[in-house]
């Protein structure tokens, strides 16, 4: 005899097309692209690192942290605090919290399945088992479920600019348009604030919101000088030498830079060998040169030291005492942008600053 709760899980597994727990499905995988507010993002029971990959049917969850996942199909998902989802081969199952999905990625809950060909939508699970779906741009086909089974009737097509609420048993409670205040709250909220990893559907979202509610998306210019202490001090030395300030790296490239440096910094801390990984560095240069107008041309390392002794003034002063580092930081006229990434583990810290130059025309 199958107990009711086992029957529900079996039905849901069939609806989500989960393979057995011993199978790791590349098509249902997701890579951790960014972690904010600490390091409380987990894959099953292990603490996740940026660039670590989770596979179907693993559970990804956050506590006090937020994070962005990159799904195998090219979409991205941002998890709010205290959220969890299980990866599936045809959709993920969100069991608590909130997720923003950008791109072509289907999502499931216990009371709905959402199908899309590319859009931006938010799923929020509420106390009592109800859920809200806000389609920010594009459209979503929503199939209500009860105990994992589709309810009678055709799926609901939810157009961009619409929010719907479902009961715990998949009944449509209401459907309302999103207001300008709704968009402002979402775009300035925890699913956007502080993230630097790019969203594949962000350009479409910005265009859609601007057409409906001009001015909701701020157009403030990006600061021309980084506030990172290492960069500030480097630029002070550059000003003394009559060189222009190095600019902040654009957000998409900064995300690429952080993703590249994460394993490099881990390796430097683990080996205590303060040197560059030539193979990774060369591959990163080639990849970036093929993608845009800037490419990384040089880097400098702040070698591992006790985190309590971290002093940007001392670090940059040591760089300025080295002819090679002075040449890199001050005397290479084509250098235009800079991005520094710092890592701290077990009371020790390390950082790498990467300089970027325009590609030859």
N, C-alpha and C positions, 0 to 999 in steps of 0.2 A: 504494500500500500504506500503510495506516494503522499507525503504530507503536503498541506497547502503551500507552505512557504517554499518547499523544494520545487513544487509544480510551477510557482511563479518564476523562480530563477531559471528553470528549464525553458519555460516559454520565452522569457526575455533573451536568453542565450540564443535561441533559435531565431528570434526576430532580428538580433544584432549580427547574426552569422559569426559568432565567436568560434574559433577553432578550439581544440583541446588545450589545456593549460601547458602541455609540453611542447606546443608548436609556437615558434616565434615568427610572426608574419611581417615581412618587410612592407607589404602594402598597407598594413595597419600601424606602422611605426610613427613615432614623433620624436624630434630632437629638441632638447631644451635650448632655447635661443637667448633667454635673459631671465635673471632672477633679481627681484627688487625687495627691499625691506628685510634684509637678512638673508639666511640660507635655508629657510624652512620650506623647501620644495622637495618632495620625496617621490621616488619610483619604487612602488611596493614599500619595503621597510628601510631602504637605503637612501641616504641623503644624496640628492642629485647634484651634478655639476653642470655648468654651461657646456654645451656640445655633447652631453651624454644622451644616448638614445633609449627610448622605451619602446617595447614591442607588444603587440597584441598577445595575450589579453591582460597586460600589466595595468596596475592602478597607479595613476599620477595624482598627487594630492598636495595641497598647500596648507600651512597653518597661518602664522602671522605674516608670511611673505606672499608676494604676487609673482607671477611668472608668465613667460611666453613660450609656447610650443610651436615648432614648425612641423606640420604634418607631411607625410610622404608625398601627397599629391600636390604640394606647393602652397596650400593654405596655411594660415597661422591662427592660433588660438591663445587668448590671454585669460589666464585664470586669476580671479580675485582671491582675496584671503579666505581661508577656510572653505576651500572648494575641492572636489575630487571627481575624477572621471576615470572610466575604464576604457582602454582602447579596444576597438573592434575592427573587423576587416571591412565592414561596410559603413559603420558610423561609430562614434564614441558614445558611451553612456555616462551622462552627467548625473551623479547621485546626490550631490549637495553643492551649494554655493552658486557661483556665477561665472559665465564664460562669454567672451567676445570672440566671434568667429569671423575671419576676413579671408575670403577666397572660396574655392570650391571644396567644401567639406560638410558632409552630412552629420547631423547631431541627433542623439536620442535621449529621452528621459523615460521614466516609467509610465508616463502618460502621453507621450508624443514621439513621433519620428519626423525630423525636419530634413527635407531634401532640397538641394540648391545646385545651381550650375555656376555659382560665383556671386557672392554678395557679402554684405556685412550685417550680422545679426547678433543679438545678445539673448542668452537664455539665463533666467534667474529662477532658482528654486526657492519657494517661500515656505514659511512655517505652516504646518498643516498639510503639506503635500501639494499645494497649488503651485503653478508655475506661470511665469510671464515670458513672452517672446517679443522682443522689439526688433523689427526689421528696419535697420537704419538706411539701407540702400539696396536696390535690386528687388528680389522677391524670393519667397520661401514657400514650398509646398508642405503643409503641415498635416500629417495623418494622426488624428487622435487615437490613443491606445487605452485599453482598460485591461489591467493585469497582463500587459505585454501583447495583447491581441488587438488588431485594428477594429475600431468601432464601425458599425454600418454607415454607409454613405461615402460620398466622394471626399478626397482630401480638401482641406481649406487652403486657398491661395492667398497668402499674406503679402501684400504689396509693400514696397519701400515707403517709409514714413508712417508705419502702423504698429501698434502694440496690441497684443491679445493676451487674455488670461484664461487658463484652463484649470479645471478642478483636478483633484488627485486621480479621478477616474476618467479624465480626458474630455469632459464636457466643456464646451465653449461658454465661458461666463460672460465675457464682453470683448469688444473689439473697438479700439479708439485710435484716432490719428495722433501722431507725435507732434507736440508743439515745439516752438523755438526754445522754450525753457527746458523741455525734455532733452533736446539735443545738447543744449549748453551744459546741462547737468552731467550727461553721459560723457561728452568730449572733455570736460574738465574733471572727471571723476577718476576712480582708481583703475579703470580699464585703459586709461590713456595717460594719466599724469605720471611723469617720470620715465616712461618707456622710451628707449632709443632704437630698439630693433624695429625694422620697417614692417609695415603691414602691406600685403600684396594688393589689397583693395582700397588703400587709403586715398589715392587720387580720385577714384570714382566716388567715394564717400564725400570727400571735400567738394567735388563738383555738384553732387546731388544736393547737399545741404546749402551750398551757396545759392543755387537756383531757387530753393524754397524759402530760405531764411537768410538773406544777405546780412553779413556782419556777425553771424553767430560764431563762425570760425575766425579767430583773431588773425590779423595779418602783420603783427608786430615783427620788425626785422630781427634777425638773429644777431646776438651780440658779436661784435667784431673781434673780441679778445677773450680767450678762455679764462675761466676763473680757477682752473686747476693750479695749485700752488707751484708745482714744478714749472708749468708753462709760464706763469706770471714772472717767475724769477729768470727763466731763459729769455723772455722778451725784454726784461729790464737790461740784461747784459747786451742783447742785440741793439737796444736803443743807444746804449753807451758806445757801441761800435758803429753807429750810423746805419744799422740794418733795420728794415721794416719788421713789424711784429708778425710772428707766425699766426695764421688764422686757425680757428677751431675747425676740426674735420666735420663735414656735413654728416648729419645723423645716420644715414644709411651706411656711409663708409666707416663711421665710428663703430657701428654695430659689427661690420665685417672685421674691423681691426680687433675689437674685443674678442670676437669668436676665434680669430687666429691666435691671439696672445694667451688665451686661457690655458691651453695645454703647455705652451712654451714656458709660462711663468710657473706652472706646477712642476715642470721638469727642472727648472733652475733651482727651485726651493728644495726639491727632493734630492738632487744630485750635489748641491752646494758648489756646482761648477758654474761660475758666473760667465757664461759664454753664449753666443748665438747658436740656434739650431739652423745650420746653413741650408739643409734640404728643405725644411719647412718655410724658411724665409724666401728662398728662391721660388718655390711653388706659389707662395702667396703673392709675390711680386708679379709673376706671370699671370695669375688669375685676375688680379686687380687691373693690370695693364690691358687686359682684353675686355674689361667691363665698363670703363668710364674715362673721364678726362684727367683724373689724378691717379698716381701710383705711388706706393711706398718706395722711397729711395735710400733711406738709412734709418738706423735705430741706435739708441743708447740705453744702457742698462744701469739701474740703481741696484747694486748687488745685494743679496740677502743680508739682513741685519735685524737685530731685535726691534720689534715694532715700537717699543717704548722709546727707542733711540732715533726714530724716524724724524729727520730734520731736512726739509726741502732746501733750505739755504745752504747747508753743509754739502748736500748731495750735488747741487749745481755748482758750488764752488770747487768741488773736486773735479767735476767734468771740465771746468774752465782752466784747471791746472794741467790738463792733458792736451797736447797739441792736436792729437787726432780728434778728440771730442770737441775741441774748440773749432776745428775745421768743419765738423759735421753741423754743429749748432749755430755757428756764426757766419762762416765764410763760404757757404755754398749758396750762391745767389739764386738758384732756381727753386730752392725750398720755399714752399708757400704755406703749408698747413702742418699741424702737429696734433698728436693725440697720445696721451699717457694713460696707461692702465696699471693699476697697483693691485697686488694680491697679498693677503695676510693669512697665514696659517700657523697655528700652534705657537703664537707669540713672535713669529718672524715675518718680515715683510720684504717684498721685492717689487720693482716696477720697471717697465720698459716704455720709453717714449719713441714713437715712430714719426719720422718726418716724411712728408708727401710733397711731390713736385708735379707740375703739369706734364702730361704726355707730349712728346714732340709732335708737332703738326705735320 
